[in-house]
């Protein structure tokens, strides 16, 4: 048992967690698997607020499902237009109002730094459900859990992050998280969507990192192919988006050169970067990630709310 304390802890950046803390979350997530099927009253009487200032399907429903599986309740909103934000209320006031009703807040916001700002004002713990193009720590945790479950361990693997590495918050958090393990990382992207320099400089000090534009060179080498969508909504210039749209597409032909046990992950939603034909192959694990997202968020909520010590 690790001498770790999670009760009341904010989850803002994956960088705030040590490897030992992440490993412990993964361990608790594994213990949550049976409860995800049969349910538990572990969080009965507790309330989660999902404050989603950006549209979301998987993350918001995953948090809500995780809370309900543990007999907790949820309140919140799915877009800012239906909240008091439309009337001009600022984030700090929204958080200070909502914390009176709940025990924990899950926040998604289009601006970088919003989750950390909310945590500074809130008396209850805040979980970052995605902040602009910055980070998405709970996605990184579920990604690590998926890799661990599918490959047996994380150490020793060769992992490629493919697509929008500049604006994709999921790959920022995952890169930071993977740098805490003994892995080799390949960053595959068009020149204009290369990994943000501050992320790259941090992770290169800890693990071997290779940047590459040619996906075909990388596919035969890796154990995990983590594919991301080119995010049109993050581009300040639509013309720049059109230049890189469809840069990479994973199809059956791509996978013919892959290791037999290589797995393909994707944070979803996908556009056209993974062919639907891939869904039926043994490589596809992106829908398993959805289940794992609920399980890992059950673990996080149970830890943060003190149900698991």
C-alpha positions, 0 to 999 in steps of 0.5 A: 500500500502506498503512503498516498493521500487523495482525499480532497485532491484537485486533479488539474494536470497529470504533471501534478501526479507522481508515477506512484500516484498514477500507479495507485489510481490504476490499481484502484481502477482495476479493483473497480471493474466488478463494481462497474458491473454490479454497482456499489453504494460507496458514494451514496449521498455525494454529489458531482457537478459536471460544468461543461462549458464545451460540448462533450459526450464521452467525458461528461457521460463517463463522469456521470455514469461513474458517479451513478455506479457508486450510488452518487448523484450528479448535477450540472450543464452540458454547454455554457449557453444554457447556464448563467454564463450566458448572462455574463457570470464569470467562471469564479462566481459560477464555481463559488456558487455551485460548490455550495451544492456539491462535493466535487466538480468536473470542469471542461472549459475552452480556455487554457488555465481555466481548471487551475483557476477554478481550483483556486476559487473552489473549496471542493476538489476540482477535476479537469475534464479538458482545458482548451488545447492544454491538458486532459488528465483523466483521459491520460489516466484511462489511456494508461489503464487501457495500455496496462490492461491490453499489454500487461504493463507500460514499461518497455513499450514503444508508443506512437502519438499520431495526428494533431500534437499541437492542439490535441490536449489528450496527447499533451497529458498522455505524453507527460504521463508516459514520460514517467514510465520506461517507454520509447515515444514516437511523435508523428505529425505534419510539421505545422502540428508538431508537439508543443515545445514546452511538452517536448522539452519536458518529456525529452529530458526523461525518455527517448523521443523521436519526431517523424512525419512519415507514419509508414516508417513508424507503424512496424516499430510500435506496440501502441498506435495512439491516433488523434483527430485533426481538430478543426475547432482549435485552429485559429485559421480555417485555411491552415486546417484545410492544409492538414485535414486528412494527413493520416488515415489508418486502414487495413493496408496500414495495419498489414505492416504492424506487429500482430499484437499492436493496439490502436487507441483513439480518444474519440470522436474520430472523423476519417483518421481511422477506417471503420474496417479497422473496428473489426480487427484485433488491433482496435481498442478505442471502444474499450477505452470508453469503458475504461474511462468510466472505471478509472473515473470511478476510481478517481471519484472514490479516492478524491471523496475519501471512499477509498483510503 
